[in-house]
Amino acid sequence: MSMHFSVLRKPIIHGEKTLAQVTTDVARPLETRPTILWWVAFLTSFSVLVIGVAAVTYQIMTGIGTWGLNKTVGWAFDITNFVFWVGIGHAGTLISAILFLFRQRWRTSINRSAEAMTIFAVMCAGIFPLIHLGRPWLFFWIAPYPNMRGPLWVNFRSPLLWDFFAISTYFTISLVFWYIGLMPDMATLRDRAKSKIKKAVYAFMSFGWDGSTRTWQRYETVYLLLAALATPLVLSVHSIVSMDFATSVIPGWHSTIFPPYFVAGAVFSGFAMVLTLMIIARKVLNYEEYITIDHIEKMCKIVLVTGGIVALSYLIEIFMAWYSVNEYERFVFLNRALGPYAWAFWTMITCNVLIPQLLWFKKIRRSLVIVFIISIFVNIGMWFERFVIIVTSLHRDFLPSSWVMYKPTIIEIATLAGSFGLFFTCFLLFVRFIPFIAIGEVKGVLNYGKNK
Amino acid sequence: MKIETPKLVIPGPAKTIMLAFAFLGVVVFIAGLFLAPERIWPNFLINEFYLLNLGLGAALFIATLYVSNAGWATAFRRLPEAMTVVLPFAGIGVVILIFGIHTLYEWSHEAALLQDKILLGKRAWLNEPFFIGRLVFYFLLWIVLSRLLVKYSLKQDEDGRLEYTFKNVKYSAIFLITGVLMFVFASIDLIMSLQPHWYSTIFALITLSGMITSSLAAITILMVVMRRLGFKELITKDHLRDMSSLLLTFSVFWVYMWVSQHMLIWYSNIPEETTYYIFRHFGGWGSLSFLNVVLNWLIPFLALLPGASKTSDKVLLQVSVVLLIGHWLDLYIMVMPVTVGAEPVLGVWEVGMFFGMLALFFWIVLRHLQGIRLVPVNDPYLVESLPERFAESANQGIGK
């Protein structure tokens, strides 16, 4: 690429860093003792995780009856959490794969941590369909393989099965992609390690990386191929999740716009979560010159764009419900806005459509406190979006005698809390043991935006 | 200090051919009005919508470049800028279309309306005055905003002030929101309401992705033509590679939207929705629907995957032509089954109008390009899209 930059380009990495300084800066949290703050955060997350484990154990021993489901509302909290967490994962792949293909060089400061977030979020997501099975120890029955149960095969026409394929493939590719990107940094840590054990562990994890030109060349080829592979995968995952609903005939679920609308919503919520985490992490880990205010601003713009697509989808859905002159379609949307779950619907509209509009203002995009608050609102709003779609479409059956309300039990709430516990426990361990920023990649953009 | 760019000169025979075909298109249209009005109006709608797609798609492409602070495409941005010049012509077209409303749209007949509960329910939206008012509003908005973008881009050539870039970033953001929103409703109005009982929430996104793909294909054709006319220094292999990646991406994007609608309607099998595909799945229409996916996705996908073809003028030209024809077919399948009939027809009306529209489009665009400076010489991002040896001089004259 050309070494001449437009006068409007700004450097990606602030401060006049040398190559060695980058390594030292990134390796610092891994080579020092954890702070009190880290311990407090870790123990809190871990305790919440333990609560979640207890709730899930109780639920598995007793049965799904511990949830608030009933014969009308057969999907509610659990599936909401599942879709929420899968969505959170999408930002990581967008940053690491799609922005890579678009040659967005600023991604180098955040791709490692966002991808780690993807992996943890998909892990959290995976729990929910698993426990929803009721007999999670028989989960392998989902996999199609020759068996002695009849033989009883899985139903290939079921979107739930496509989910299993999509998510397991997505998780595998994300993990491999993330790990490949990690290898040169593992070698760096190996070379810096003082203790023998540490050296041995990092040497093993770096797969004997030798840093030769040939190694780098192969690394870059594999990286490009995996990026190209991960891109359609990330789109397919949430498209297939949306088909869990859209292939049905339930008004409010069956809508042809669901696949692209879910993908946009996923990226929207994922970026909100990345913002939430990055704003804290850059401060605590002292990475403000790597994850700069410009990075925050760019992510805000992506939140604004994807939020715009989500808002457009809401508008099209509501317009079409009216335009269809179909009484069931019209009722579902009226019921969402004015029925017993109206509070959830208006929470969703406020958090997902109204509040993000503040990001039109440059001043707000560059104000860390306000961006942090907005990102929390988007996280909440996107959780409620799935809740609204799932519960409001179900709780008013075609048969009015079956009309009911759904209320989550304490077990369900504890399970959701536990998934957050798992997510943050994993994330905090990641911060301690794996370089938060891709050292090798950031070194490549040190001179970006500087005309000689 | 300025990069000198030679003017574009269109070879004489090319000019004659384009004008001849454009004239032929007009003749076919006028003859059709008298000889086969029920055939000519659907064809007029297809080509009118197509012309809008080419102009608006190019304008949205420019707007996207501005809001994303992109530098890679600045060297050839004048080509999509020239394409937006067809928008006023599409505006004239939509005024002509008003005379065809009764031939095209079932809901515009009072008698049909009164016997139909569903159509009565949609009357607040689907009625002539509001329909015409909306169309006029959409077109005015697109024309005004795209004019602004081009105006400031040309002004920057003179004094190189950065404010023009900042202004265009703002207008582009406004344009992207309002322009796309209006296009969504224009697609529902012009195309979806041809079958007024039927509805699909993703429909406008299918037409939107078709618009993006076809306008990118037209930009690519213009790039290859310019390279053949001697502008290889300006429009480089790097530009071709990026355009081919975009073509590949958006042809996959189109098929993603297409499959989403098709698969979900097939799977749920709800009678209100399957009516759309019942028209389009049997007999000749079934083969054409299959061909649609082959032209708009399979061929571009397979042709553009190999690295070598990404910078080949020849491959890109061929793929772009396939995409242009494919997009026409896509619109043809959307419009014709409900307006013309049970079996596909291809005659002088279809071919004459389509070639006439394409000739008119290329003639307008190339004629406009003849009269302007082909490079935005003072654009602050130009330096990033020029070969290394021009870069030194490109950053001068900017930012005063």
Interface residues (C-beta under 8 A of the other chain):
Chain A: S2 H4 F5 S6 V7 L8 R9 L101 P232 L235 S239 M243 A246 T247 S248 V249 H254 S255 T256 I257 F258 P259 P260 G308 L312 S313 I316 E317 M320 Y323 S324 V325 N326 N451
Chain B: N69 G71 K117 I118 G121 K122 W125 L162 T165 I177 V180 L181 V184 I188 Y199 S200 T201 I202 F203 A204 L205 S245 V252 Y256 M257 S260 Q261 M263 L264 I265 Y267 S268 I270 E272 P380 Y381 L382 V383 E384 L386 E388 A391 E392 A394 N395 I398 G399
